[in-house]
Structures are given as structure tokens and as C-alpha cells.
Amino acid sequence: MDHRYESSETLRNKCAACYRQFNKKEHLVEHMRTSYHSVHEPMCGVCKKHCRSFESLREHLIGPLPKAECERIFKELGCDICLSILGSRSSLRAHRESCLSRPTNNGLLYRMANLGIQDELRIDNNRGRVVALACKMVGGGSDGSLDLCARVCLIDEHERILFHSYIKPNIPVTNYRYEMTGIRPEYLRDAMPLRNVSRKIQEFLCNGEPIWQIRSKGGRSRILVGHGLDHDLKCLEMDYPAIKMRDTAKYPPLMKTSKLSNSLKYLTKAYLGYDIQIGVQDPYEDCVATMKLYMRMKLSQFHNKENYPLATDPQNKNNFASWRQNELERMTPDQLLDFSRSDYYCWCLDSQDY
């Protein structure tokens, strides 16, 4: 609806971020108290509406019931990979060529990995602050449904392999899941034991820093990128602080509108523009995909820098306190949005911290 035809009272109670309208100002205040709108949310390049995730933004632009004007402009000037709006069709063509990622030619890497361990894992503070990890599981237990880590890969932010090894599980393998993993019994017979692999990876991630002293900012420890990291670390029988993990399965802007995780296969096709996990799956390929997604989310979003960007920061604790209710109800929607803060850590902040 055009603002010219909205009453001043309606505009006074309209959220400046998601454009929801409320009958009373107190309802808008309560909405702002619980919505955690911020500059870090994906935003429509046409109408500037904030969306909770890129999937919500995609539905807003090209979903079953898109916003008509936004859909029209997006079809002409929008990038279907990053969902941004360009100034002209020529700009869009140039942008889309650079926006599309290219799959890494890992055929040679796969063959090298089959020959044995590729191990360059050394504690070295100069070897990157961000690494991606991926595992491939075989089956254990009587029915082969128990996930056992049998192969692991670790790469740096330049997609160079730091560690790529088969792993000998602690219990017998009852299903090698060959069609998906490509793993044969002989690959694991003389492989490195799980305990040794876990210790080696954890020492590299901590980089000489005691794990109980690791903090979100500063220090020598590394950022760990992956998809479903909790499951991978559980199968590796190792711990790492959540504040240092960047999980593409749990990052709100990359999740479904229903707050469920998207598969890595879908995310790679939708936000990088190429296919993975066709036939035998290689952990190196998954590492590259998660690292590309992380770097895209970190570097391609131009958000305003804030000293205290999270709702949980002590300085923001009283922004929407109940004792400020009367003061909040006198504010405009734009003023309410100005000091609203995010409830998740936006990866763009890693560029500021490191």
C-alpha cells in the first residue's frame, strides 16, 4: 500500500523493518521487543523490507505470493543467487558472472586421499584463522545405522587441504555405505585411530590456547566452519567452543522460513550456483562449499558497524525494558528500529574482529 493512502495512526503503528501493522502502539513495542530486527537481517533491495532469512526474502521476491512491485523489478534487475538488486541489466550480467561460484576440481585430490593420509596439520598461527571441516560416516551397530566417522577433511580459507585422512573407528563397521562414501574395508584397516585424529584436529584448532580459555574475540584459536558441526564433532569425540563455530546448518539467514535447516546440497546450489554430492561424496567438496558459504555471508553483506551489535550485550539489555514502556510508545517506528539489536551473531562481524 502506498504511504500516501495510509492514515497517520496506521503509520505510527507500522514496523519500520517488516512492515507489519498494529492497532495500538503498545503492540508494536511488544513486537519490537521480541522480533530482534536489526541491520543484519536480509533486506529487500526494492522496498527495504527486513526478512528473517534469505528464504523469507526469496519468497517475498519470487515466492507463491510475492510482493508485486518487488517481483517485477527483481525479475528484471535481480540476482537469483545473492538476491540483490542491480542498477541496470548490464550491471546484473557482470555481477552474476562474479556471483556464481565455481566448483573446485577435486578429482586429483580424491585420488590422492585414496592413497592414504594427506597431513600438513601443524600448529602455526600464520596458517589462517578460519578452517572448514567435513566428515563422512560409515555405519556401525547391528543394523548399520550408527554413524561412525571414517573420513575427515580440514581446509583453510584458501581451500587448501590441511588434513585429509581415513579414520579407524573404535567399533566394528557393519555398513560401509559404499555407494555414498566410496569407502572400502581396506581403506580403514591401517588408518589412523579416531583418538589420534581427534587430538590432532583439536590441538590445531586451539592453536596452543587452552580450550577453557577460548573467548569469542581475540586469542589464537581458530574459527571452525562446517555443516552440522555438532554431529561431526560428536562422531569425532571431540569438543570445541560454540562461540568459535560457524555452522551453515544453524545460521538463521541460511535456514528455512520454518526455522529448520537446509541441506548443504541445497545451500550450495541456491547461494553458490553449482551442484555437489553427486554420486560418491567427498568431504573436501563439502569443506569447500561450507567455506564459500561462510565467506559469502561474511564479506558480501554490507552492514553498518555497531559497537554493541547483539541484544545480549549488556549495553542493550534495557533497550526494550518494561519500565520504559511509556517512553517507547512515544517513539516513531524508525526510532524503535534504530536501537533494536540482533539475537544471532552475524558473520560479517568476523571481518571486524579479525
C-alpha positions as a printed NumPy array, in Angstrom:
array([[  0.   ,   0.   ,   0.   ],
       [  1.222,   3.47 ,  -0.855],
       [  2.121,   5.507,   2.227],
       [  0.043,   8.424,   0.856],
       [ -3.148,   6.459,   1.456],
       [ -2.288,   5.272,   4.963],
       [ -3.539,   7.194,   7.966],
       [ -1.014,   8.8  ,  10.268],
       [ -2.189,   6.483,  13.057],
       [ -1.544,   3.401,  10.894],
       [  1.946,   4.609,  10.004],
       [  2.638,   5.309,  13.68 ],
       [  1.976,   1.647,  14.467],
       [  3.725,   0.112,  11.457],
       [  7.001,  -1.763,  12.   ],
       [  9.811,   0.023,  10.153],
       [ 11.542,  -3.312,   9.487],
       [  8.996,  -5.964,   8.453],
       [  6.079,  -3.55 ,   7.745],
       [  3.593,  -5.381,   9.966],
       [  0.817,  -3.077,  11.155],
       [ -0.656,  -2.974,  14.646],
       [ -3.816,  -1.462,  16.073],
       [ -2.035,   0.016,  19.078],
       [  1.439,   1.379,  19.653],
       [  1.899,  -0.9  ,  22.651],
       [  1.508,  -3.886,  20.306],
       [  4.228,  -2.515,  18.023],
       [  6.525,  -2.058,  21.013],
       [  5.922,  -5.657,  22.088],
       [  6.643,  -6.794,  18.534],
       [  9.954,  -4.922,  18.526],
       [ 10.792,  -6.373,  21.928],
       [ 10.556,  -9.948,  20.606],
       [ 11.438,  -9.678,  16.894],
       [ 15.089,  -8.583,  17.242],
       [ 15.067,  -6.663,  13.974],
       [ 18.459,  -5.267,  13.044],
       [ 20.695,  -4.15 ,  10.196],
       [ 21.979,  -7.731,   9.985],
       [ 18.736,  -9.177,   8.611],
       [ 18.442,  -9.911,   4.858],
       [ 16.651,  -6.958,   3.256],
       [ 14.718,  -6.472,   0.029],
       [ 16.637,  -4.215,  -2.347],
       [ 13.375,  -2.749,  -3.669],
       [ 11.083,  -1.956,  -0.735],
       [ 13.74 ,  -2.32 ,   2.024],
       [ 11.64 ,  -4.81 ,   3.983],
       [ 13.623,  -6.844,   6.537],
       [ 13.306, -10.644,   6.394],
       [ 14.399, -13.176,   8.967],
       [ 16.187, -15.39 ,   6.447],
       [ 17.186, -15.409,   2.797],
       [ 14.466, -18.   ,   2.22 ],
       [ 11.903, -15.5  ,   3.539],
       [ 13.385, -12.872,   1.24 ],
       [ 13.241, -15.297,  -1.686],
       [  9.539, -15.908,  -1.013],
       [  8.972, -12.149,  -0.798],
       [ 10.567, -11.705,  -4.244],
       [  9.649, -14.821,  -6.212],
       [  7.508, -16.982,  -3.927],
       [  3.923, -18.16 ,  -4.399],
       [  2.568, -14.77 ,  -3.309],
       [  5.352, -12.245,  -3.935],
       [  5.116,  -8.505,  -3.48 ],
       [  4.047,  -7.457,  -6.999],
       [  6.296,  -4.419,  -7.48 ],
       [  9.298,  -6.15 ,  -5.906],
       [  8.749,  -9.218,  -8.094],
       [  8.586,  -7.1  , -11.241],
       [ 11.84 ,  -5.26 , -10.52 ],
       [ 13.598,  -8.397,  -9.293],
       [ 12.759, -10.295, -12.484],
       [ 14.4  ,  -7.523, -14.474],
       [ 17.342,  -6.492, -12.277],
       [ 17.673,  -9.106,  -9.521],
       [ 20.419, -11.693,  -8.963],
       [ 18.831, -15.077,  -8.205],
       [ 21.964, -16.184,  -6.325],
       [ 22.516, -13.427,  -3.722],
       [ 19.047, -11.821,  -4.178],
       [ 20.488,  -8.318,  -4.586],
       [ 19.102,  -5.68 ,  -6.978],
       [ 21.411,  -4.122,  -9.581],
       [ 21.124,  -0.76 , -11.289],
       [ 20.968,  -1.997, -14.884],
       [ 20.857,  -5.186, -16.914],
       [ 24.488,  -4.802, -17.937],
       [ 25.457,  -4.439, -14.278],
       [ 23.397,  -7.533, -13.485],
       [ 25.195,  -9.591, -16.152],
       [ 28.605,  -8.566, -14.835],
       [ 27.547,  -9.111, -11.234],
       [ 26.049, -12.549, -11.823],
       [ 29.211, -13.791, -13.509],
       [ 31.206, -12.875, -10.404],
       [ 28.447, -14.02 ,  -8.033],
       [ 28.423, -17.593,  -9.364],
       [ 30.991, -19.76 ,  -7.606],
       [ 32.884, -22.445,  -9.451],
       [ 33.221, -25.975,  -8.095],
       [ 36.769, -26.957,  -7.263],
       [ 38.34 , -29.609,  -9.474],
       [ 38.895, -32.185,  -6.766],
       [ 39.302, -35.344,  -8.839],
       [ 43.054, -35.363,  -8.214],
       [ 42.54 , -34.599,  -4.527],
       [ 40.129, -37.506,  -4.247],
       [ 42.635, -39.913,  -5.798],
       [ 45.405, -38.615,  -3.534],
       [ 43.216, -39.14 ,  -0.485],
       [ 42.611, -42.747,  -1.507],
       [ 46.36 , -43.343,  -1.406],
       [ 46.438, -42.53 ,   2.287],
       [ 46.827, -39.59 ,   4.627],
       [ 47.462, -36.069,   3.432],
       [ 48.691, -34.428,   6.589],
       [ 50.126, -30.944,   6.847],
       [ 48.44 , -30.145,  10.142],
       [ 50.841, -28.126,  12.25 ],
       [ 50.242, -25.569,  14.977],
       [ 51.151, -22.361,  13.187],
       [ 49.49 , -19.029,  13.953],
       [ 50.183, -17.799,  10.415],
       [ 48.222, -20.56 ,   8.677],
       [ 44.831, -18.909,   8.615],
       [ 42.315, -18.022,  11.283],
       [ 39.406, -19.883,   9.646],
       [ 39.223, -23.59 ,   8.752],
       [ 36.392, -25.769,   7.405],
       [ 35.79 , -29.347,   8.495],
       [ 33.704, -32.152,   6.972],
       [ 33.359, -35.839,   7.767],
       [ 31.965, -38.901,   6.015],
       [ 30.309, -41.606,   8.054],
       [ 30.066, -45.356,   7.743],
       [ 27.575, -47.468,   9.683],
       [ 28.015, -49.379,  12.91 ],
       [ 25.752, -51.406,  15.163],
       [ 23.638, -54.428,  14.331],
       [ 21.638, -52.597,  11.637],
       [ 24.4  , -50.297,  10.392],
       [ 22.517, -47.15 ,  11.393],
       [ 25.06 , -45.866,  13.928],
       [ 27.212, -43.122,  12.376],
       [ 30.944, -43.772,  12.667],
       [ 33.411, -41.201,  11.366],
       [ 35.6  , -42.887,   8.737],
       [ 36.989, -39.953,   6.766],
       [ 37.728, -36.334,   7.629],
       [ 38.982, -33.298,   5.756],
       [ 40.163, -29.915,   7.004],
       [ 40.897, -26.95 ,   4.699],
       [ 41.918, -23.322,   5.143],
       [ 40.112, -20.248,   3.788],
       [ 42.025, -20.565,   0.501],
       [ 40.569, -24.088,   0.037],
       [ 43.954, -25.735,   0.573],
       [ 43.924, -29.104,   2.314],
       [ 45.41 , -29.046,   5.801],
       [ 44.433, -32.581,   6.769],
       [ 42.657, -35.357,   4.847],
       [ 42.593, -38.83 ,   6.325],
       [ 40.718, -42.08 ,   6.704],
       [ 39.879, -42.966,  10.299],
       [ 39.749, -46.329,  12.027],
       [ 36.529, -46.351,  14.131],
       [ 36.525, -47.616,  17.715],
       [ 33.899, -50.28 ,  16.972],
       [ 33.394, -52.637,  14.015],
       [ 31.897, -51.255,  10.803],
       [ 28.781, -53.132,   9.667],
       [ 27.844, -50.948,   6.675],
       [ 30.439, -49.101,   4.611],
       [ 27.72 , -47.2  ,   2.686],
       [ 29.937, -47.581,  -0.357],
       [ 27.579, -46.019,  -2.899],
       [ 27.719, -42.745,  -0.968],
       [ 31.132, -42.821,   0.766],
       [ 33.288, -44.792,  -1.69 ],
       [ 34.985, -46.314,   1.369],
       [ 36.207, -49.927,   1.265],
       [ 37.334, -52.068,   4.233],
       [ 40.987, -51.926,   3.162],
       [ 40.964, -48.118,   3.401],
       [ 40.317, -48.298,   7.145],
       [ 42.431, -51.324,   8.028],
       [ 45.623, -49.349,   8.72 ],
       [ 44.016, -45.901,   9.099],
       [ 44.78 , -43.516,  11.937],
       [ 42.791, -44.299,  15.116],
       [ 39.919, -41.974,  15.965],
       [ 41.513, -40.767,  19.207],
       [ 44.705, -39.686,  17.426],
       [ 42.771, -37.827,  14.715],
       [ 40.581, -36.02 ,  17.24 ],
       [ 43.529, -34.926,  19.351],
       [ 45.428, -33.725,  16.297],
       [ 42.488, -31.653,  14.996],
       [ 41.623, -30.181,  18.386],
       [ 45.21 , -29.118,  19.033],
       [ 45.319, -27.404,  15.655],
       [ 42.023, -25.579,  16.245],
       [ 43.027, -24.399,  19.726],
       [ 46.432, -23.323,  18.331],
       [ 48.212, -23.516,  21.668],
       [ 45.374, -21.869,  23.601],
       [ 43.757, -23.881,  26.468],
       [ 40.223, -24.777,  25.386],
       [ 38.705, -23.414,  28.611],
       [ 40.289, -20.002,  27.965],
       [ 38.945, -19.579,  24.425],
       [ 36.837, -16.44 ,  24.024],
       [ 34.72 , -15.123,  21.165],
       [ 37.18 , -12.357,  20.301],
       [ 40.935, -12.308,  20.162],
       [ 43.217, -15.164,  21.132],
       [ 44.975, -17.665,  18.897],
       [ 42.19 , -20.225,  18.442],
       [ 40.672, -20.702,  15.01 ],
       [ 37.137, -20.278,  13.68 ],
       [ 35.661, -23.628,  12.647],
       [ 33.254, -23.711,   9.681],
       [ 31.059, -26.661,   8.711],
       [ 27.565, -28.024,   8.159],
       [ 26.084, -29.939,  11.093],
       [ 29.201, -29.386,  13.182],
       [ 27.628, -30.708,  16.406],
       [ 27.13 , -34.104,  14.759],
       [ 30.591, -34.149,  13.193],
       [ 32.313, -33.257,  16.472],
       [ 30.246, -35.836,  18.352],
       [ 31.338, -38.547,  15.894],
       [ 34.94 , -37.345,  16.21 ],
       [ 34.525, -37.496,  20.014],
       [ 35.931, -34.013,  20.466],
       [ 34.795, -30.674,  21.891],
       [ 35.144, -27.132,  20.645],
       [ 33.524, -23.928,  21.965],
       [ 30.291, -22.966,  20.182],
       [ 31.43 , -19.319,  20.112],
       [ 34.123, -20.339,  17.613],
       [ 31.883, -22.42 ,  15.346],
       [ 30.158, -21.153,  12.181],
       [ 27.573, -23.76 ,  11.203],
       [ 25.767, -23.304,   7.873],
       [ 23.025, -25.654,   9.141],
       [ 22.204, -23.42 ,  12.124],
       [ 22.867, -19.904,  10.795],
       [ 19.461, -18.105,  10.833],
       [ 19.852, -16.274,   7.47 ],
       [ 20.507, -19.641,   5.758],
       [ 17.696, -21.59 ,   7.426],
       [ 14.217, -22.322,   6.108],
       [ 11.324, -19.998,   6.904],
       [ 10.131, -22.639,   9.382],
       [ 13.459, -22.389,  11.271],
       [ 14.601, -25.791,  10.02 ],
       [ 17.998, -26.452,   8.47 ],
       [ 18.565, -26.552,   4.729],
       [ 20.777, -29.289,   3.333],
       [ 24.291, -28.356,   2.257],
       [ 23.42 , -29.602,  -1.228],
       [ 20.525, -27.12 ,  -1.446],
       [ 22.506, -24.203,   0.014],
       [ 25.352, -24.745,  -2.445],
       [ 23.004, -24.792,  -5.428],
       [ 20.865, -21.865,  -4.229],
       [ 23.565, -19.492,  -2.929],
       [ 26.692, -20.547,  -4.866],
       [ 25.115, -21.747,  -8.1  ],
       [ 26.641, -25.206,  -8.537],
       [ 25.881, -28.823,  -7.601],
       [ 27.629, -31.034,  -5.051],
       [ 27.181, -34.532,  -3.589],
       [ 26.522, -36.224,  -6.916],
       [ 27.478, -39.875,  -6.682],
       [ 30.289, -40.661,  -4.244],
       [ 30.578, -37.82 ,  -1.735],
       [ 33.939, -36.276,  -0.935],
       [ 34.48 , -34.395,   2.363],
       [ 36.801, -31.966,   0.569],
       [ 33.911, -30.902,  -1.657],
       [ 31.744, -30.279,   1.436],
       [ 34.543, -28.289,   3.074],
       [ 34.863, -26.048,   0.032],
       [ 31.096, -25.476,  -0.119],
       [ 30.81 , -24.503,   3.555],
       [ 33.85 , -22.236,   3.319],
       [ 32.424, -20.499,   0.241],
       [ 29.073, -20.016,   2.012],
       [ 30.815, -18.638,   5.094],
       [ 32.929, -16.205,   3.087],
       [ 29.875, -15.047,   1.118],
       [ 27.877, -14.388,   4.293],
       [ 30.882, -12.705,   5.88 ],
       [ 32.04 , -10.461,   3.044],
       [ 29.075,  -9.754,   0.762],
       [ 26.777,  -8.205,   3.358],
       [ 27.467,  -4.524,   3.92 ],
       [ 26.044,  -3.861,   7.362],
       [ 26.522,  -0.772,   9.468],
       [ 29.214,  -1.219,  12.069],
       [ 27.926,  -1.205,  15.639],
       [ 29.926,  -1.217,  18.851],
       [ 27.381,  -3.496,  20.545],
       [ 25.57 ,  -5.458,  17.817],
       [ 23.822,  -8.138,  19.907],
       [ 20.669,  -7.911,  22.004],
       [ 22.542,  -9.842,  24.712],
       [ 25.275,  -7.198,  25.016],
       [ 24.983,  -5.519,  28.441],
       [ 24.653,  -2.081,  26.832],
       [ 21.462,  -3.212,  25.048],
       [ 19.833,  -5.017,  27.96 ],
       [ 17.404,  -2.212,  28.81 ],
       [ 16.584,  -1.06 ,  25.279],
       [ 13.087,  -2.532,  25.473],
       [ 12.73 ,  -2.793,  29.241],
       [  9.143,  -2.798,  30.534],
       [  9.818,   0.234,  32.735],
       [ 10.476,   2.228,  29.519],
       [  7.08 ,   1.327,  28.051],
       [  5.634,   4.866,  28.096],
       [  8.814,   6.295,  26.572],
       [  8.885,   3.586,  23.891],
       [  5.271,   4.216,  22.899],
       [  6.112,   7.851,  22.179],
       [  8.876,   6.885,  19.743],
       [  8.447,   6.561,  15.986],
       [  8.871,   3.136,  14.312],
       [ 12.199,   4.301,  12.859],
       [ 13.46 ,   5.278,  16.309],
       [ 12.471,   1.884,  17.69 ],
       [ 14.33 ,   0.165,  14.871],
       [ 17.437,   2.295,  15.412],
       [ 18.277,   0.641,  18.72 ],
       [ 16.805,  -2.781,  18.077],
       [ 19.546,  -5.424,  18.004],
       [ 20.03 ,  -8.921,  16.601],
       [ 19.603, -12.131,  18.607],
       [ 22.183, -14.003,  16.494],
       [ 25.834, -13.394,  15.679],
       [ 26.125, -12.105,  12.116],
       [ 29.207, -13.479,  10.383],
       [ 30.017, -10.046,   8.981],
       [ 31.298,  -9.283,  12.484],
       [ 34.204, -11.674,  11.939],
       [ 35.584,  -9.199,   9.404],
       [ 35.614,  -6.542,  12.111],
       [ 37.114,  -8.753,  14.808],
       [ 39.921, -10.29 ,  12.738]])
